Amino acid sequence: MTSSQGKKKELVEESLKTKKAREKLKKRLESMDTQITREAIDRKSIEIHRWISRHADRRIALKDKEISLFDENQNAASVSLKISKIAEKIQFEN
């Protein structure tokens, strides 16, 4: 066993800037948590229902059209460049 394998990795102490940023984020998250109340959720739910009602005239009836979440790859997405490169790399390794 080498000396680097036997030693435990020690974390470097956070800088003052990082500590301040962490505290700022923590306070912001705590503030957001206090704003999430049952009343706030109910208000937002009513607001969403009103929005849906206001835009009802733009809705399209889909009674004649069948919709499914999985279309058995009839409309498969094209392969991304990143995935293509990974596939090529795997092919050359084998």
N, C-alpha and C positions, 0 to 999 in steps of 0.2 A: 504494500500500500504506500502510495506517495504521500508526501507531506501535505499536499493540497487536498487530498481526499480525506485525510484524517481531521482536518480543521473544520470547525463549524463556520458557516458564513455569518459575518456580523453585518447588521444593517447600519448604514450611515445615518446619523441623526438628521432629522429634517431641518431644512434651512428656515430662517425666520419668515421668509416670503411664503414658503410652502405652508407653514403653520398658520399664517394669517389667512391664506386662501382657504385652507381646510376649515378654519373657524367660521369664515364668512359663509361658506357653503353650508356648514352645519346649522348656522342661525337661519339661513334662508329656507332650508328644508324644514326646520322646526316651525317657522312662520307659515309655510305652506300647509303643514300638517294641522295647524290650528284652524285654518280656513276650511278644511274639509269637515263639514258637519252634515247632519241629517237634513237640516233646513236648506243648506247650500245645494245638496244633491237633489232635493225636491224642487227647488227653484230652477235648477238647470234642466231637470226632467220636463217641467212645464214649458220652459223656453224651447226645448227641442220639439215638443209636441206642437207648439204654436208655429214653429218654423215649418214643420211638415205640413200643417194645415194651410199655411200661407202659400206654399209651393205645390199644393195638390193639383192645380190646373196644369202643371208641367209634367205630371206623372204619366207614364204610359202603361196601359193595361196589358199584361202579359198572359192573358188567359189562353191564347192560341199558341204560345211559344213555350217549349219545355226548357227548363234551365236546370243544369246539374253542375256540381262543383268539380267533378272529374269527368272529362270527356274522352277517356281511354286514349289519350295522346293524339287525338285527331288534330289538335291545334297546339302542338308542342312548341315550347320556346326555343329559339335558336341558341346554340351553344356559345357561351361567352369566350372571348379571346383568352382569358385567364385559364378557364377549364381546358381549352384546346391545348394550351402550352403544357399544362400538367399532364394531360393524356399523352402527349408526345414524349414528355420526359419519362413517363412510366413505360411507354412502348420501347424506348431506346435502352432502358435499364434491363429489360427482360430479354 
